[in-house]
Amino acid sequence: MTARLADIAAQAGVSEATVSRVLNGKPGVAAATRESVLAALDVLGYERPVRLRQRSAGLVGLITPELDNPIFPALAQVIGQALTRQGYTPVLATQTPGGSTEDELTEMLVDRGVSGIIFVSGLHADTTADMQRYDQLRGQGVPYVLLGGFSPKVKAPFVSPDDRAAMHLAVTHLASLGHTRIGLAVGPKRFVPVLRKIEGFQQAMEIQLGLAPEESEELIQHSLYTLEGGQAAAGALIGEGCTAVVCASDMMALGAIRAARGLGLEVPRDVSVVGFDDSPLIAFTDPPLTTIRQPVQAMGQAAVRTLLEEIGGTPAPHSEFIFMPELVVRGSTASGPGAAVRG
């Protein structure tokens, strides 16, 4: 123990007697000095005595879809770190096909006495889902924040990227490269982010290329948010003569690149592809993917800040906080085949 005291004292830059006082919970030690000793314990890999461990302010549930799409682990990490910094312990609950449903996970978290819940791309984003489940949760006194999706029927704070603006960015970029036949590969139509993307896409196609909504409607393919889904949707769009494809996720975009190559085409020489999310590692694909970056850091932190205000008794406004995405141009977009680039 004496050797350990000496190590800790040397690391913290204090006397062994001071280390002893801190470890035994004795008074007469400045707060900064106490923190230095505890930090030295952590650095040297010693376990803190039980009475000196920081007590969690409470548990906060985080319910996400399956983690196959890299954007969800990225969001979970930002939210988890923000909660930990505020003294809360995050509890990650993941939905999987054939596994626990959102309602089952919610019930499990409530049974464990969570202080609040953050829902990521949950049933609140599905226009066909019954929104009363969220009223019931409110009735149980559990605060929550909903991320990605919106319903006017739910009186709660929402946090979303601006899906319409995202499509304007993508279409404007591709039109400026001379593409006139631009397709959109999105998920099932019942989801709010999909409806918003379609709206933004059709507006942008009208503004940039003069196409009426009924004309651009033919350039939209619904599929799954997976690599295979993107491959199927992009294959159909390329078959319709599209020289550029905007995808609703980076995973779909990787599928679109696979579809193009399967047809003997090169990306970006023959077909341009734009993703959505800017998931981790997506800059290192072949070619590096041009994509719309979701403001993950800002959205995750806003969700935590809003939830903690609710937990603290300050009701957050029952409205939607919308965050602007940005276009990240890399190597999967280029001039349209044989088209003069617009200025």
Secondary structure as the mmCIF struct_conf table of DSSP 4:
data_model
#
loop_
_struct_conf.conf_type_id
_struct_conf.id
_struct_conf.beg_label_comp_id
_struct_conf.beg_label_asym_id
_struct_conf.beg_label_seq_id
_struct_conf.end_label_comp_id
_struct_conf.end_label_asym_id
_struct_conf.end_label_seq_id
HELX_RH_AL_P HELX_RH_AL_P1 THR A 2 ALA A 12
TURN_TY1_P TURN_TY1_P1 GLY A 13 GLY A 13
BEND BEND1 VAL A 14 VAL A 14
HELX_RH_AL_P HELX_RH_AL_P2 GLU A 16 LEU A 23
TURN_TY1_P TURN_TY1_P2 ASN A 24 GLY A 25
BEND BEND2 PRO A 27 PRO A 27
HELX_RH_AL_P HELX_RH_AL_P3 ALA A 31 LEU A 44
TURN_TY1_P TURN_TY1_P3 GLY A 45 GLY A 45
HELX_LH_PP_P HELX_LH_PP_P1 TYR A 46 PRO A 49
HELX_RH_3T_P HELX_RH_3T_P1 VAL A 50 LEU A 52
BEND BEND3 ARG A 53 ARG A 53
HELX_LH_PP_P HELX_LH_PP_P2 GLN A 54 SER A 56
BEND BEND4 ALA A 57 ALA A 57
STRN STRN1 GLY A 58 THR A 64
BEND BEND5 PRO A 65 PRO A 65
TURN_TY1_P TURN_TY1_P4 LEU A 67 ASP A 68
BEND BEND6 ASN A 69 ASN A 69
TURN_TY1_P TURN_TY1_P5 PRO A 70 PRO A 70
HELX_RH_AL_P HELX_RH_AL_P4 ILE A 71 ARG A 85
TURN_TY1_P TURN_TY1_P6 GLN A 86 GLY A 87
STRN STRN2 TYR A 88 THR A 94
TURN_TY1_P TURN_TY1_P7 PRO A 97 GLY A 98
BEND BEND7 GLY A 99 GLY A 99
HELX_RH_AL_P HELX_RH_AL_P5 GLU A 102 ASP A 111
TURN_TY1_P TURN_TY1_P8 ARG A 112 GLY A 113
BEND BEND8 SER A 115 SER A 115
STRN STRN3 GLY A 116 VAL A 120
BEND BEND9 SER A 121 SER A 121
HELX_RH_3T_P HELX_RH_3T_P2 LEU A 123 ALA A 125
STRN STRN4 ASP A 126 ASP A 126
TURN_TY1_P TURN_TY1_P9 THR A 127 THR A 128
BEND BEND10 ALA A 129 ALA A 129
TURN_TY1_P TURN_TY1_P10 MET A 131 MET A 131
HELX_RH_AL_P HELX_RH_AL_P6 GLN A 132 GLY A 139
TURN_TY1_P TURN_TY1_P11 GLN A 140 GLY A 141
STRN STRN5 TYR A 144 LEU A 147
BEND BEND11 GLY A 148 GLY A 148
TURN_TY1_P TURN_TY1_P12 PRO A 152 LYS A 153
BEND BEND12 VAL A 154 VAL A 154
BEND BEND13 ALA A 156 ALA A 156
STRN STRN6 PHE A 158 PRO A 161
HELX_RH_AL_P HELX_RH_AL_P7 ASP A 163 SER A 176
TURN_TY1_P TURN_TY1_P13 LEU A 177 GLY A 178
STRN STRN7 ILE A 182 VAL A 186
TURN_TY1_P TURN_TY1_P14 LYS A 189 ARG A 190
STRN STRN8 PHE A 191 PHE A 191
HELX_RH_AL_P HELX_RH_AL_P8 VAL A 192 LEU A 209
HELX_RH_AL_P HELX_RH_AL_P9 PRO A 213 SER A 216
HELX_RH_3T_P HELX_RH_3T_P3 GLU A 217 LEU A 219
STRN STRN9 ILE A 220 HIS A 222
BEND BEND14 TYR A 225 THR A 226
HELX_RH_AL_P HELX_RH_AL_P10 LEU A 227 GLY A 239
TURN_TY1_P TURN_TY1_P15 GLU A 240 GLY A 241
BEND BEND15 THR A 243 THR A 243
STRN STRN10 ALA A 244 CYS A 247
BEND BEND16 ALA A 248 SER A 249
HELX_RH_AL_P HELX_RH_AL_P11 ASP A 250 GLY A 262
TURN_TY1_P TURN_TY1_P16 LEU A 263 GLY A 264
TURN_TY1_P TURN_TY1_P17 VAL A 267 ASP A 270
STRN STRN11 SER A 272 ASP A 277
TURN_TY1_P TURN_TY1_P18 PRO A 280 LEU A 281
HELX_RH_3T_P HELX_RH_3T_P4 ILE A 282 PHE A 284
BEND BEND17 THR A 285 PRO A 287
HELX_LH_PP_P HELX_LH_PP_P3 PRO A 288 LEU A 289
STRN STRN12 THR A 290 ARG A 293
HELX_LH_PP_P HELX_LH_PP_P4 GLN A 294 GLN A 294
HELX_RH_AL_P HELX_RH_AL_P12 VAL A 296 ILE A 311
TURN_TY1_P TURN_TY1_P19 GLY A 312 GLY A 313
HELX_LH_PP_P HELX_LH_PP_P5 PRO A 315 PRO A 317
BEND BEND18 HIS A 318 SER A 319
STRN STRN13 GLU A 320 PHE A 323
STRN STRN14 GLU A 326 VAL A 328
BEND BEND19 GLY A 331 SER A 332
HELX_LH_PP_P HELX_LH_PP_P6 SER A 335 GLY A 336
TURN_TY1_P TURN_TY1_P20 PRO A 337 GLY A 338
HELX_LH_PP_P HELX_LH_PP_P7 ALA A 339 ARG A 342
#
